[in-house]
Amino acid sequence: GQLQPLKKVASGGEFSRLLFAIKYLMADKMAMPTLIFDEIDTGISGEVALQMVRMMKDIANKHQVICITHLPQVAAKGERHFFVYKDNSSEKTISKIKLLAQDERVHELAKMIAGANPSAFALESAKELLQN
């Protein structure tokens, strides 16, 4: 067959992993102090997500890493956890960012696991993610 553009033949998850692998391999060759991974973990979970975390930590030894994620197992491994949200209280929507304290971090991870009203089990799972 004929070669096709990657965006046509790769799934979102495959494309994310390829992009991440390229950034991982190029990190030491790029003169960029900060690398941003915006939902690079789309379409992955479990062991693959944890391997990406290990690779991001490796990059973070020499670069600042900012990772935007919806996966609790990825968010839990960051040195700091920021919550980004939209404020609709005025005429225009404003994006805001807040550094989470430890108890807020547990609650936010639990929400990522179980939704807006996390159960005691989700809260315990969030605590466990932060400890391991």
C-alpha positions in Angstrom: 0.0 0.0 0.0 0.7 3.6 -0.3 2.1 5.6 2.6 -0.5 7.6 4.5 -0.1 10.7 6.8 0.4 9.6 10.4 -2.7 11.5 11.5 -4.8 9.3 9.3 -3.5 5.9 10.3 -2.5 6.4 14.0 -5.0 6.4 16.8 -4.9 9.3 19.2 -3.1 7.2 21.8 -0.5 6.0 19.2 0.1 9.5 18.0 0.5 10.7 21.7 3.0 8.0 22.4 5.0 8.7 19.3 5.1 12.4 20.0 6.2 11.7 23.6 8.9 9.3 22.4 10.3 12.0 20.1 10.3 14.6 22.8 11.9 12.1 25.2 14.7 11.3 22.7 15.2 15.0 21.8 15.1 16.4 25.3 18.8 16.5 25.9 19.5 17.9 22.4 17.0 20.8 22.7 18.1 24.0 24.4 14.7 24.4 26.1 14.6 24.7 29.8 10.9 23.7 29.9 9.0 20.9 28.2 5.3 20.9 28.1 3.3 17.7 27.7 -0.3 18.6 27.0 -2.5 15.5 27.5 0.3 13.4 26.1 -1.2 10.5 27.9 -4.5 10.5 25.9 -5.6 7.0 25.1 -3.2 5.2 27.5 -3.5 3.8 31.0 -2.0 1.4 33.5 1.6 0.3 33.0 2.1 2.4 29.9 1.1 5.6 31.8 3.5 4.6 34.7 6.3 4.1 32.1 5.6 7.6 30.7 5.8 9.0 34.3 9.2 7.4 34.7 10.4 8.8 31.4 9.1 12.3 32.4 10.9 12.1 35.7 14.1 11.2 33.8 13.6 14.4 31.6 12.9 16.4 34.7 16.4 15.7 36.0 17.6 18.2 33.5 14.5 20.2 32.4 11.4 21.6 33.9 8.5 19.4 33.0 4.9 20.7 32.9 2.3 17.9 32.3 -1.4 18.5 31.7 -3.2 15.3 32.4 -6.5 13.7 33.3 -4.9 10.5 34.6 -4.7 10.3 38.4 -1.8 7.9 38.3 0.2 10.5 36.2 -0.9 13.6 38.3 0.0 11.8 41.5 3.6 11.4 40.5 4.3 15.1 40.0 6.4 17.1 42.4 3.7 19.7 42.5 0.0 19.6 41.5 -1.8 22.6 40.1 -5.5 22.7 39.4 -6.5 24.7 36.3 -10.1 25.9 36.1 -12.3 28.4 34.4 -13.9 31.3 36.3 -17.2 32.4 34.7 -18.1 34.9 37.4 -17.5 38.0 35.2 -18.5 38.9 31.7 -15.7 36.8 30.2 -14.3 33.4 31.1 -10.9 33.5 32.7 -8.6 30.5 33.2 -7.1 30.3 36.6 -4.5 28.1 38.2 -4.0 27.1 41.8 -1.2 25.2 43.6 -2.9 22.5 45.6 -2.0 21.7 49.2 -1.6 18.1 50.2 -5.3 17.6 51.4 -6.6 19.4 48.2 -4.4 17.2 46.1 -5.9 14.1 47.7 -9.4 15.4 47.0 -8.6 16.4 43.4 -7.0 13.0 42.6 -10.1 11.3 44.2 -12.3 13.4 41.9 -10.2 12.3 38.9 -10.7 8.7 40.0 -14.4 8.8 40.8 -16.0 12.0 39.7 -17.3 15.1 41.5 -18.3 13.5 44.7 -15.6 11.0 45.5 -16.2 8.1 47.9 -14.1 7.1 50.9 -12.6 4.4 48.7 -11.6 6.9 46.0 -10.0 9.1 48.7 -8.0 6.2 50.0 -7.0 5.3 46.5 -5.8 8.8 45.9 -3.7 8.7 49.1 -2.2 5.4 48.0 -1.3 6.9 44.6 0.5 9.7 46.3 2.4 7.4 48.6 3.7 4.9 46.0 
